[in-house]
Amino acid sequence: MKYVVVIEKGDSNFSAYVPDLPGCVAAGDSVEEIEELIREAAEFHIAGLLQDGETIPPPTSLIREIDVTV
């Protein structure tokens, strides 16, 4: 499955979350690191849902870039 991941730059690191998997978050020092960490976090999160007999939320979030006039 493919899920949308939001990556944000902080003052000293990067953080990421998966909108369709509430509570699935990660933080790291680089974009490359955060991509790997959030992938691992999503897999762990889904494994926990399955172990608890929960349903895996389907990916429903979309990404669109917009132009903003300044």
N, C-alpha and C positions, 0 to 999 in steps of 0.2 A: 504494500500500500504506500501511497505517497501522501504525506501530510505537509501542510504549510508550516514553515518555521519562521518566526520573527526573530531577527538578530538585531540587537541594539548595542551601540557603542557607549560605554560608560567613561568616566574620567580615567580609569586605569585598567579596564578590562572590557570584555564583551559578555553580554548575557543573551539568552535565547529562551523562547517558549513556544509551545505548540498549542495554538488556539483550540483545536479540536480534542486535545487531551488535557483538560484542566488539571493544573498542578504539576505538569511536566515541564521542568525548567532546568537550565544548566548555566554555568558561567565558566569563562576561560580567558586566556591571555591573547588569543588571536582568532581570526575568523576560521582558519583551518582547524584549530583546536576545538572551537565551539561547535563546528559542524559535526565533528566526531562525537563530542560529548553529548550533544542533544540527540543524535541518532541512538547512542547507547541508552540515554535516558528514556526515549520513546519506546525502545524495545523492552526495557525493564518495566516501564509503566504498563505496557500492553500485557506482558507476561504476568504481572501482578493482578490485572483485571481478570485474565483467564483463570488464574489460580483461585481467585475469589468467586468464580462462577459468574462474573459480570459480562456484559456485552461490550464488545470493542466498538467505540464510537466511529462511525464512518467519517472519512475526510470530507468536510463540506466547506471549509474556508476557501476563499479565492484571493488572489493577489492581483491588484491593478495599480499601475503607476499613473499618477495624474500630473499634469502641468499646472503650476500655480503662478499666476502673475504677481510680481512683487513690485 
